Amino acid sequence: MAIFGGSFDPPHNGHVLTMAHLLNDPEIEEVWVVPSGDARYDKPSVAPASVRKQLLECLWSEVFRKNCAIRLCWEQFGADLADSTAIALVERFRQQGEDRPFYWVIGADNVATLSQWQRYEELCQQVVFLVVPRIGDSLPEPLPDGVRLLGSWRDVMVNYASFSLSSSELRGLLATGAEVAGYLPEPLRARIEEEGWYGRRDGE
């Protein structure tokens, strides 16, 4: 099981590529997409949970065609986990009866600070950290114990699509009316413009 967390504010083609790489990995049975709550302590979201939920549901249904190997998890939208850490989320999944091994998906920029995560040693007993590289990323050598790459670094960077735009950069493009084709799945772009989210309206 791969736990893919983040703000998804908004979801974009980088998330799509990561999810596709995970789904195509023979060691991964399911991808659990876990958006952060509105009270996330380290990086508050711009759009509220209700907006991000609609966008992720659109991504699942219209981009991934309701792939049954993708599970959208709303645990952090509840008040008791709204500001939760990784270990608290994993403990919740275990309390719900999930006993299969977990991969925790991270970006290469998170590897250097993993040891600062809350209850890091306990977390390492529960998950294997799975790094999905992006263009421009670098990694420490050797990798810390309990950290693996999705495929080999060379294979991912040379033979697979990669993406380096962040959600914050995409929000800036949306707000200024810039072209976002290639950055954002078309069904999500249409929904964002229809609703006026992120400062974007139809025809602007």
Phi, psi and omega in degrees: 000133177250124176266117182246097182260165178160176178282329183050061194230065004263170170297145182218185185291340172295319176295320179300313180297316179299315180297321179295316178300318180294315181297331181270359178279124184295342180274352186250120181277319184217156174244119178259113181267120188236096177288145180288157178282170181293340182260022180308129190284332188261336184205086182302144179281155175277308178274144179290167181305322183299322179289313181295327176297314179298321181291319179292322177296322176296317178300314182295315187279321189259334179264312181264005174051045176057042179304123185288350177275357176255129176240125175270122186247123185255018185307321184280359174275347177280153185299325186284344179236016186297331179244030191286159175261174181301315183294324178295322179292316179298318178298322177297317178297321178294321178296331178281358175103004180281118182242006178284157179297146179247138161260140175249115187278129179225160172275159181301333181290346180271345188298317185295336184250010182304321184295347179270352180295146183300132179051049187302316183296322177293319180299321180295337176282344185255334186223159164252127179281129183245116185267126173253109184288156174231164177303131178089352179285152171228158182230147175290151176235130354284166176292147176300157175303140178082009179242130180231158173267148170284105189069190174274154179305313182296316182298317182292316184286329185264320189256352181237154176294146177226171189203134185240356181286136179266164177299322180295320176295321179294321178300321178297319178294318179298317183293331182266001180079015181290162177290131182238009176301133183092340178263330191226130177304140185303317179299326179286321177301315181298319181292318179299316181289324179297320184269347182077024180285152179058029177074017185247133178232157175307132176084359180260000000 
